[in-house]
Amino acid sequence: MVSRAERSPLGDWWWTVDRTLLAALAALMVAGLVFLMAGGPPVAERLNLSTFHFVSRQALFLAPTIAILIFVSFLSLRHIRRLALAVYAVGMALVLLAFQFGPEIKGAHRWIMLAGIGIQPSEFVKPAFVVIAAWAFSEGAKRKDMPGALLAFLILPATIIPLVMQPDFGQTMLITIVWCGLFFVAGLHWFWVAGLGGAGMLGIVAAYEFLPHVRSRFERFLDKSSGDTFQVDTAMESFARGGWLGRGPGEGTVKRILPDAHTDFIFSVTAEEFGIVVCMAVLVIFAFIVLRGLSLARKNEDTFCRLATTGLILMFGLQACINMMVNVHLMPAKGMTLPFISYGGSSLLSLALGMGFLIALTRKRPRAEMMDRFN
């Protein structure tokens, strides 16, 4: 235990971070490994990989994940903005390179190979985008000589247009909703909020009309007879088979036929083996993180910290909700991972970056440091 009297960087960090948030995030990481031990092996065997291939790789990625989260949580507000800007610039450059040179996977160019490792750049763009947009909105509200609102408006199309080109409709929708949330929290007029809502609906209609894969997902969601609904139907069946207490670890059968049992549908695998009670416990952890983050944002006197915290926690919560809603057939399939639980190196590292930003932004800071951020 670190003493309050210890004036080291570690001591200052420990007594200024929100330790309940850290504990909840750690619980999700541990739960992810446990659940992946159920959903990962059948997928690995179908792909002729070692039985615990995905589990071991997830455990391997957890080391840099924890390191990134802790390192970023040490940063000052000024360095948070600088890191976000650097990550955003590199991430968007890689998004464009992936569109041109990345492999086509399921009809989309979302990945790029760097040193033999597959990376999904859009995952890293998300948390950086939130911080930059929050900074633009906050500076525009405080300084008349700073066109913050204009910059915040420009960064949205600059981000989502390349994502639409990949195409990646799920990430586009998530980023747009979070941006609208920032717009609303920044205190802009209801007229503009309503206008953005209308524009969003037009965007969804346009995606339905001009993007065949989006149309097929909507049609399969609304009418099962219009196409293949095998994954969603199987996922729903897993909840019925598991019941409240589950069939027991390793006793599930649905995971053997679900293609994405280790990623998009790991929540369903968890329901069959561990039961609905455990799924509800996972939901409670996510809800606690979101509510705790929003509470800390509300109490923060700094506009930038308040907006950035709100945006990051909104993105985290929405991603979790989308994944779980797809699993219970309340939304069309989106290919969205369950934070810290689904398998995926890019997802883990980007979530570590976002949650590191969150922990850093919600630290208890002296008023002098808050004023220093303008320098």
N, C-alpha and C positions, 0 to 999 in steps of 0.2 A: 504494500500500500504506500502511495506517495504522500508524504507529509505536507500539510498546508504551509508549513514554515519553509519548505524547500523552495528556493527562488531560482530553480533551473528551468530551462525551456520545457522539459517534460513535466515538471511540477506545475508550472503555469498552465500548460495545456490541459492537464488532467483536471484541474479545479475550475477551468473555464468552459470546457465542452459539456454538452448535455449527455451524461452517461447513460441515461435511460434510452436515448436514441441509439447509441452505440450498442447497447445490449440487445435491443430489438433487431438491429441489422445483423449482429452476430448470430442471433437465433435463426434468422432466415438462411444465413450461409450454412449453418450446421444442418438445418432441415433440408436444404437443397441437396446436400451430399447423401443424406439418409434416403430421401425420396428417389434420387437418381440411382441408387443401388437397386431399387425396384424396377424403374422404367428403362434404365440404360442397357443392361445385359441382353435382353431379347433383341433390341435393335442392333447391338454390336454383333450378335451371332448371325443375324440375317445378312449383315454386311461382311461376314467372314473376318471379323476383327476379334481380338481377345475379349473374353467375357466382360471384364471390367475396364474396357478401353475408355468409355466415356466418363466413368467414375474417377479413374486415375487422372485423366486429363483435367477434369473439373477441379480435383484436389490440387493439381499442379498449378492451375490458374488462380487458385485462391491465395497463394502466396503473394504474387504481384498485386492482386486485388486489394488485399489488406494493406500492403505497403503503399499503394497509390492513395487509398482512402485516408490513411493516417498522415502521409506526407502532405496531401492537399489541405487537410484540416488544420495544419500548422500555419497556413499562409495568411498574410495580412490582406485587408480588403483591396489594396492597390495591386498586390501580386495575384489575387484571384482574378481581377479583370484582365491583367496582362496574360495570364495563363489561358483564360477563356478565349481571348482574341487569337492567341497563337494556335490553340487547338482547333478553333473554328476555321482559320485560314488553311491550315494543313488538311483538316477534314474535308472541306469543300473541294480543295484541289484533288484529293484522292477520290471523292465522289465523281468528279468529272473524268478522272483517269479510269475509274471502274466502268463508267458508261462506255468509254471508248475501247478499253483493253481488257476489262474484267471478263471472267468466264460467264456464260449464260447459264443460270440455274433456275429452273422452273419458269423460263421465259423472261427473266429479269437479270440485269447487270448490276448487282448490289455489292459484289465482293471484288477484292483485288488481292493479288498475291505479293507479299513483301517478304523476301528472304525465306521463301517456302512456307510462309504462314498466311492463311486466309484471314483477311480483315474486312469487316463491314464498316466503312467510314461513317455512314450516316448515324451509327450508334454513338460515335464520339461527338458528332456535330450537335446532337440534341442538348446536352447539358451546357455546352459552350454557348449555343444560341440563346438559351434562357438567360444566362448571366449578361450577355451583351445587350439583349433586348431590355432587360431590367435596368441596366446602366443607362441606356439611351432614354428610356421613359423617365427615370429619376432625374437625370441631368436636365432634360427638357423642362421638367416641372420646377427646377430650382434656379436655372440660369437662362435669362432672356436672350443672351448672345449664343446660346447653344441650340441648334435645331434638332433637339433630341427626338421629338415626336416624328419628325420627317425621317430621321435615321431608323427609328423603330419601324416605321411603315415600309421603308426600303428593304430592310433586312429580311422581311418575311418572304416576298417573292424571290429575292436572291437565293433564299434557302430552299424553298419548296419546288421551284421550277426544275432544278436538276434532279430532285427526288422523283418528280412526276415523270421525267424522261427515262428513269431507270427501267421500269416504273416501280415505285414503292408507295402505294396509296396509303398503307397503314401508317407509316412514319409521317407522311405528309399531313394526314388528318390529325395525328397526335400533336405535331408541332404547331399546326394552325389553331387547334383548340387551346393549347397552352398560351400561345400568343394572344388570343382573344381574352383569356383569363387575366393576363398581365394588363391588357388594355383596359379591362373593367376595373381591376384593383387600382390602376393608376389614377382613377377618378375621372375618366373622360366621359363625355355626355352620353346619355342613353340613346340619343339619336344615332350616334356612331356605332354603339353596341348593336342596335337593331339592324343597322345597315350591314354590319359584318356578319350577323346571323343570316341575313338574306343572301349575302355573297357566298357564304359557306354552303347554303342549300343549293345555290346555282352550281357551285363547284361539284357537289355530290351528283347532281343531275347530269352535268357534263361528263363526269367520270363514268357514270352508268351508260351514257350514250356512246362515248367514244373509246372506252377502254374495255375490250371484250372480257378480260379476266375479272374485272370489277363487276360487270353485268352478270357473269355466270355465278359469282358468289352471292350476289343479291338474290338472283332467281332461285338458286338452290336453297337459300335461307327461307324464302317466302313460300316456295313450292318444291317439296321434296321430289316430286316426279319429274322436275325439269332437268335433273342431272344427278351426278354421283354425290351422295351424302354419306358415304361409308364412314368417314372419320368422325363426323359429328354424331351419327347414330350410335357408333361403337362407344364413343365417349359418354354419351348419355346412358348407355347400357351399363357402363362401369359403376355409375352411382347407384343404380338399382341393385346390382350384384353385391356391392360392398355394404350397403345398408348403413346403419349408424356406427357400427364398431369395426367394419371391414372383415375381410376374409383371412387376414394375417399376412405378415411380411413374406413375400415370395410365393404366396398362394394365388395371386391374381392371374387371370388368363387373357384378359382384354389386351394387355400390353404386348402380347405375342403377335397380335395382328394389326396394332395401331402403328402406322409408319413413323409418326412423330411423337412416340410415347415418351421420349426423353427431352423434348423441347416444348412444342405448342400444347401438347395434351398431357403433360406430366401431372397436372392437377387431377385429371380423370383417373390416372393410374393410382395416385395417392388415395382417391376416394374408394377404389375397389379394395386395396390392400389394407389401408389404415382406417377407413370409414369416414363418414360425413362429419363426425365429431372432430377428428383431426383437421379436416378441411376447414371447419368453422374456426378452429384454433389458429390456423394459418391466416384466415381472413381477419381475425381479431388483431393479430400482429401487424398486418398491413394497415388496418384501420387505426391502430395506436400510433404508428409512425406518421400517418397522414395528419391525424388530429393533433399530435404533439408538435409536428412541424408548423401547422397553421397557427397553433397557440403561440409558439415562439415568434412567428412572423408578426402576429398582431401586437405583441409586446415590444417589438423592436422599434426604436424611435427613428432609426435611419431609413430613409425612403428606399435607397438602393438595396439594403439588406432585406427590408420587408418584401419588396417586389421579387428579388431573386429567390428568396426562400420560398415564397408562395409559388413561383413558377416551377422550381425544382420539385417541390413536394406534390404539386398538381400533376406534373409529368410522371412522377413515380407512381402515384395513386391511380392515374388513368391507365397506365400500362398494365398494372396489376388487374384492374377492373376489366379491361378489354380481354385479357387472357382468360380470366375466370368466366366471363360472360360467354365467350366463344365455347368454352368447355361445356356449359349448360345450355347451349343453343339459344342464347338471348341476343347474340350478334352474329353477323356473317363472319366466316373465318378471316383472320387478319395476319396470321403469321407473327404474332407478337409474343415475346417470351415473358414468363412469369419472373419478376425481378429476384435475382439471387437464388432462384430455385431451378429454373430451366437450364439445360446444358447450353453452353456457348461462351467462348473466350471473349469475343468482342463485347457481348452483352455484359459479362461480369466486369470487365475493365472499365467500360463506359459508365456503368452504374456506380463503380467505386469512385470515378471522377465526379459524378454528380452528387453522390452522398458526401464525398469529401468537401465539395463546395458547400453543401448544406451544413455540415458540422462546423466548418470554418465561419460561415456567415452567422450562425446562431451562438457563437461563443460570446461569453461575457467580456466585453472590451471596455477599457478606460475611455472616457470621453475624448481624451487627447488623441487617441488613435483614430477615433471616428472623424475628428476634424482633419487629421493628417491625410485622409484619403483624397482630399482635393489637390494635394501637392503633386 
